[in-house]
Amino acid sequence: MLGFLVRFLPFWIREPLIILVGTVFGVRILFMALVDGEGWVPAVIGAVFLLGAALRVRVVVHALRARRRPAPATEAELVPVTPAPVTSAPVTPAVRRPVEKKPNAFAQASFAIGLFAVIGGALWIEGKLPEDGTAATGASRPAACRLDEDEELPGAYRSTPGAVTGADLCRALNRTELPELLGTPAERSVYASGTDNTAPLTDRKVAQPEARVEFETYTVELSATYNKLTVAQYAKLTTYGDGRDARKLTVLGRPALLTSDHMMKIQFDLGSGEGASGPVEQGPLARTLTVAFDGKDRGGSYDLTVWSESGLLPDDSALVDIAEAVLPRITRGARGQD
């Protein structure tokens, strides 16, 4: 690029471009060094860019002054010319040559600066636009949902009217405002997936899609179970176990239940020799909010579960806020549905 500028571009285009590029890079690098605290090395590099741009400005100024200053008369021009004797030979009329127009230096420089300004403005606008095409909110883009699109949808989904898929749940759960609802607004999702599972011990006859979104601090999982178990019946089952952390409430006008349970931890030996397979162990504590599909609690529910490897859990109000933000956005997709 620099070789092209030096060898092929005219002086009045090349020099303004070099000045513009040097100034932009110099200011940007100095900003990184002084404001972002990148150190003294970027400050020196930025100063060198600005110094080079200043030197090119000086060259352009001298060139402009030289063009405006009239050229001194030569000795040949100062010697008086003796008129030639008139002869009777026929005089051939002089052929008028077209006057060559010199390139307009100001127009060339203006064009070059305007071109770079348009390119710089386009790059700046592109950097301000969000990657998903919506209005800029300052939130980082979440990780894309990983889906098993090549696998055939289980028959339980086709036989269940209104059943959503793992892709539908992941699309609703994996939103930019999810970290803020969890109380960690500076984080972004590092993994997201949706799977079209079926409920265990049902001979693959009960659809149970799941979606998972992972952050550095928390992992959030959303599932939908299309069985006939109501939230009220599930609340009664918790009384037979350790239901000290169970709490009944209403979310979006529907019966809901908050429960706590430990995740399962399984270790496998993949032949590396660093570990051995072992029995299922107790994993970190998880908090689950179960919400009925409708206000009449006629069977089936959504389960919103949050846990972390450190054992920390957000407040119960965070789970309620997530459910109120996510559940209304769950829409049935077209995959595998008739």
N, C-alpha and C positions, 0 to 999 in steps of 0.2 A: 504493500500500500504506500509506504513512504517512497519507494523507488518510483512508483507511478507518479506521485505528486511532484517529485524533483525533476524527472526526466521529460514528462509529456505535458503537464499542465502549464499554461502561460503564467507569467510572473504575477499578473494581477488577479489570478484565481488561486494560484498556489500559496502565496504569502498570507492572504486572509484566512485560508483554510488552516494553515499551520498555526496562525495566531489563535483562531477559535478553538482548535483542538487542544493546544497547549494551555489555554486559559481554563477550559472546562475541566481537563484532567488535573491541572494544578490546584484549582479551587476545591475539587472533590477530594483529592488526596489530602490536602491540608485540613479539610473539614473532618475527615476520618481520623487524622492524627491529633487534632486539637480538641474536638468535641467527643469523638468516640473513644479517645484514649488509646490509639493504636501504637503509640511510641514515637521516638524521634526519627526513625528511619523513614517512615512515610512523610514526615514533615520536610525532611531534606529533599526527598524526591519531588514533592509538590512544589517546593521552592525552586527547584531546577526547572520544572515545567514552566512556571511563571516567569522565570528569568529568561528562558528561551523565547517565550512569547513576547516579552518586552523588547528583546533584541530584534526580533522580526518586525515589531512595530516601528522601531527606529529605522530599519532598512526601508520600509514602505514610506515613511515620512520623507526620507532623503530622496527617494525616487520621485515622489510627488513634487517636491521642490525643484528637482532637476527638470521635470517636464514643464513646469510653469516658467522657469527662467529662460529668457531668449538666448540663443546660441551666439557667441562672439563672432564678429566678422573676420574673415580670413584675409591675408595679404593680397590674394588674387582678387578678392572682391573690392579692396581699397584702391587698386591701380586703375586709373582712368582708361577707358577703352577708346581707341582711336577709330573713328568711323571709317569704314571701308569705302573706297571710291565707287561711285555709281557706274555700273556697266549696263550695257544694253542687252545683256543676256536675260532671257525670260526667267522670271522668279517663280519658283515652284511653291505653291501655298503650303504652309506647315500643317502637318497632321496633328490635330489635337488629341492628346491621349487622355483617357478618363482618369480623373483624380482618384487615387487610391485612398479609401477611408481607413484611417487608423482605428483600431479597436478602442472602444470607450472603456477606459480603465475603471471608472467609477461604476459603470453598469456591470462589468464582470465581477468586481468585488462584491457589489450588492447581491448579485445572483448567487455567488458562492456562499455568502453569509446567510442568505435566505434559505438556501438548500439545506445547510447544516442546521439551521434553526428549526425547519420543518421536521427533519429526521430526529433531532433531539427532543422536540415536542411530542412526536409520536411515541418515542421510547419512554418518555416520562409518563404519558397518559396510560400506556400499556402497563407500566409498573404500578400505577394507582388503581387500575381496574382489578376486581377480584377474579380469581381463577374460575369460579363457577358462573360468571356472567351476571351476577346479581349486584345490587348496590353495595358499595364498599362499606364494611362495618368494622374493619380492623381485625376481625377474627381470622385465624389461620384456617386453611382448607383442611377438612378431615380426610383421613385415609379412605381410599376407595373400597367399597364393599367387595369382598371376594365371594363369588357364588359358584355353585356346582351346576352350571348351565347345561353341561353335557349329559348329566344324569337324568334319567327319566323320573318324572314326578310320581311318587307313590299313589296307588289307587285310592288311598284314604282321602286324599285332597279332592279328587274328582267326585267322590261319593259324599262329600261334606259340603253342603251349600254355604257359600260365603267364606270358605276357608282361605286364609291368606297364606303366603309363602314366606320362606326365610328372606327372600329378596325384599318383599314388602316390609317386613319388620326392620331389616337393616336400613332401608331407605328412610324409614320414619325415625329410627333411633340415632343414626349417625349424622347428627346435625352440629353446626358450628357452635350453637349455644349450650351444648351438653357440658363442656368443661366448666362453664360459669355456673350452671345449675349444680354441679358437683362441688363447687367451692374451690376449684383449681382453674381459674380463667386463663392462666398463662400456658397451660398444657394443650397439646393437640393429640388427636387419636393416632396411634401408631399401627393399629391393626383393626380391621372390621371384616366381618363375615356374616353370611346368612346361609342356613342349611335347612333342608326340607326333611326333618326327622319325623318319626312316629313315636308315640308314647310307648315306654317299655311295658312288657307283659300284656300287650294287647293284640299280638299277632299281626302287627302293622295295620290295624284297622282304625286307629285313632290318630288323626293328624296332630303333630306337635312341632310346628316350625320354630326355629330359634335364630336369634341374631346376637352377635357379640361385638362389643367395641372396647378396645383396650387402650388405656392411658398409662403413663409412667406411674401414677399413683393408684388409680382405681381401674377395675374391670366391671363393665356393665353388661348384663345379659337380659334379653327380653324374649320371652317365649309365649306361645298361645297354645292352650290345650283344649281340644274340641271333644270333651267327654261330657257326661251328665252330672258330674260332681259339682255341687254348688259351693259357693264360698261359705255359706252358713254351715253346711255339712263338714267342710274342711276345718272350720273353726272348732267344731265339736271334736274332731279327731285330735286337734292339738291339745285338748284338755287331758287326754289320756297319756300324753308324753310330758316332756319338759316344756310347758307352755308359759313360763314365767315372762318371757319377752314378747309374747303375743299380744297384739293390741288391735281391737276392732275400730274401724273408722269408715267414713264415706268419702269416695273420690269420684268426682264427675257425676255425682248423683247415684253412684253404684256402691253396693256393699264391697268392702275391702278389708284386708287383714294383713298386718305386719307380723312377720315371724323371723326367727334367727335360727341358723343351722350352720354346721361346719361343712366346708367343701371336702371332697375326697382327693387324696394325693396318691398317685400311682407312680412307681419308679420302674423303668425298664432298662435292661442291659442290652445295648445294641452292638455288643462285640468289641467295645473299646477297651474293656478290661478295667475301666475306672470305677465302675459300680456294678452292683448286682441287682437282679430283679427281686422285688420284695412284695409283701402283702400290701393291701390298700391301707393307707395311713390317713389320719385326720388332718385335713387341710385348714386353711384360715377360716375364720368366722365370716359368714355372709348374712346380709340382711335382705329379706325378700318382701316385696309388696305384691299381694295377690288382689286383683281387681276383677270383678265379674264382668261378663260381656255386656250385660244390660242392667238396668235398674231393678228389674224383677228377679234377677238371680235365678235364671232358668237352667243353668248348667254351663260349664266351660268358663275359662278365665284367662287373663293375662298375668304372667309372673314377671316382675321386674326385680332383678337381683343385682346387688352391688357388693363387691369384696375387694380386698387388697392383700398382697403378700405380707405386708407388715402387720396385718390385723386391724388397722385403723378403718373405721367406718364413718361415713358422713351422717349428719343428723337425719332423723326420720322425715323431717320436713323437706329435705333434698329429694328423697324418693318420691314424695307426693308431688313436688314441683315437676320432676321429670315425667311422672305418669300423666300429669295434666297437660304437659307440653307435647308428649309423644303420642299418647293413645289416640287423640282426635285426628292425628295426621296419618294413621295407618289406613292405607287404601289398598284395595284388592288389585293385584296386577293381572296381566293377561297370560302369563306363562302357565301352560298346562290347564287353563280354565276354559270351559265351553260356555 
